[in-house]
Amino acid sequence: MKKIKAHITPLNFLGSTVFLYGITLAVSFVTYRYVAPDFLGIWATFSTFTTITTFARLGIVNGMNRELPYYLGKGEYEKAQLITSTTLCYTLLNMALMLILGVLFFFLFDFDAHNEFSNAYRYAALVFFITIILEPYQSYLSGTFRTSDNFDKLSKTQYYMGIYRLLSISLVLLWSYNGYLIRELGAVALNTMLLHYYRPMKGVKIKFNTSCFVQLFTIGISIFLSSYISTFVDTLPRLYIISEGSSRELGLFSPVLIILGIVSLIPNTISSYLYPKFSYSYGQGCSPIYFWDSMKKVLLGSLVLGVAAFLVVFLFIDDIIGLFPKYIESAPYIKIACFAMMFVGYKLCNMICVIMKQYKWIWVQPLLYILFQTGSLFILNYTISDTLAIASYSLVFSNMLLFVASTSILYYLTHHKK
């Protein structure tokens, strides 16, 4: 019975993630139909800066995500409490900083200079700053979900958010751009309330400890920056199309990125579930070989799922894309890029480097990603004339090489590091 429950929880969490992002993807097409590009561009301008504001967090939550389950596994509960207290304290300081920046922005920015779009900028700025004020707390709360029971609650949160995303599309139908902003504001508020309500660690004291902060920063900043580099490298095919192609070609490439993004949810969700469990086990003194035995099954499973997804997309994409006549030209590039679906499991491997605190190896995967992505784009640029084909083949080669390299690194670390 315990074995069945052990599989139900991760499958439920994976299902809730796919449900949430599937709904988000579906309703986005409705948004594109009812909100003019000029207004969406205003919101996109503000939301672009969301990633920049995450630097103010200094990777402290990333450090907590690693250290909290580790010390719980070691049975050092006072240390675990100190970690959460310090993280919560810094999170609240971070939120106060975002609030101050928001107030200054509203005093200094000249909204009236944008003429008929002045109110559109003003409303977008308001929603944007409320979002970046609440996001640090959301990030902190998400990091405290560590056990199977916690993930069952987190799954409920995602199901509720998916239902909200579906129902709130009516706001866009009624009030177009303003409805879209209300919908986004409601989403960030509801998500914060749900995470706070279901938070597993209640009664955490707001207490700052300098040595604990330094420890979290030392660990978390490497995790944060390496992840940020990988996120940046993800944009290189798009930047290549912008440089060598046209905006129309970038639009045709969008379905490729959307499909690969959906498939990438699988390893990302599995990583979110396994990360705290493996950290807890490592704190209990589990041998690195344990991680290899577990991860090789996960990697094999991701490979099998990737092959199945590849076959479905490759065989049926012509019929599916026919429902969207404007994107029929995307079909051959989707067929090329979907080969990369088999290798997206490489994203799981760096998790073990973090758990084992092999910091120099944390940087190897993102650096290899830069090498494989830029190298393949450079070489293919001299052998193929089709810009979209170059970008598509580059995704395949970089993912395939990363899968081999990451699996090899995982084997080395679990067999040669004590």
C-alpha positions, 0 to 999 in steps of 0.5 A: 500500500505504501508503494502505491501511495509513493507513486500516486503522489508524484503522478498527482503532482505531475498531473496538476502541473500539466493541467495548470500549464495546459490550461494556461497555454489554451487560454493564451490563444483567447488572449491573443484574439481579444487583446490588441498587440499594442497593449500586450506589448505594454505588459510584456515590457514590464514583465520582461523586468521580472527576471531582473528583480529575482537577482535581489533574492541573492539565491537565498531561497535556492539555498533553503531549498537545498539545506532545509530537507538536508538538515531535517534528514540529519535530525537537526531540527533547530538548524532547520528552523533557523534556516527557514526563519532567516529565509523568511526574514530576508524574504520580507526585506526583499518584499519591502525593497520591491515596495519602495522601488514601486513607490519611487517608480510611480513618482518618477515615471511620466505616464502622461508622455504615452498619450492615449496609452498612459492609463494602460502603462499605469495599470500595467505598472501597478499589477507588475509591482504587486506581482514582484512584491508578492513573488518572493513570498511565493518562492519562499512558501513553495520551498517549504513543501518537502514531504509527500503530504506537502506535495499533495497540498501543492497539487491541490494549489495547482489544480485550483490555479488551473481552474481559476485560469480557465474561469477568469478568461471571461474577464478578458472576454468582457474587458479586453486589456483591463480584464487581462490585467485584472486576471493576472492580478487575481492569479498572483493574489490567489496563488499567494493565498493558497500557498500561505493557507497550505504552508506546511511550516506554520509559526515560523519566527522572523529571525535573522541569523548572519552566519546562516544567511552567509551559508544560504548565500554561499550555496544558493548563489551558485545554484541561482546563477547556473540556473539563470545561465541555462535560462539565458541559453534557452533564448539563443535559438530565438536570438539567432532567428531575430538576428538572421531571420525575420519577425514572421519566422520567429512567429513560425518558430513559436509552436516549436518552443511551446511544444518543447516547453510542455514536454520539459515540464515533465523533468522539471516537475520530477526534479521539484518532487525528487530534490527535497526527498534526495536532500533528506536522504543525503542528510540521513547518510545515503550513499551516492550509489543510491542516487545513481540507482534511482536516477538511472530509472528516472532517466530511462523513464524520461527517455521512454516518455520522450520517444512516445511524445516524439512519435505522437508529435511526428505522426500527427502534427500535420493534422494538428497544425492544420487547425491553425492555418497561419502556422502550417509552415511550422510543421516541418520544423516541429518534426525536426525539433521534436526529436529533442523530446527524447533527451530533455531528461538531462535537466534532472542530472544537475540536481544531484550536483547540488545535493552533493554540494559539488559546486564546480560540477554545478557549473559544468552543465550550463557551460556545456550548454553554452558550448553545444548551443552556440557551437551547433548554431555556428556550424549549422549556419555554414551548412544549412541555408534555412534559418528555422531549420538551423534553429531546430537542428541546434535544439536537437544536437544540444539536447542530445549532447547534454543528455550524454554529458550529464548522464556521464557526469552523474555516473562519475559523481555517484561512483567516484565521490564519497 
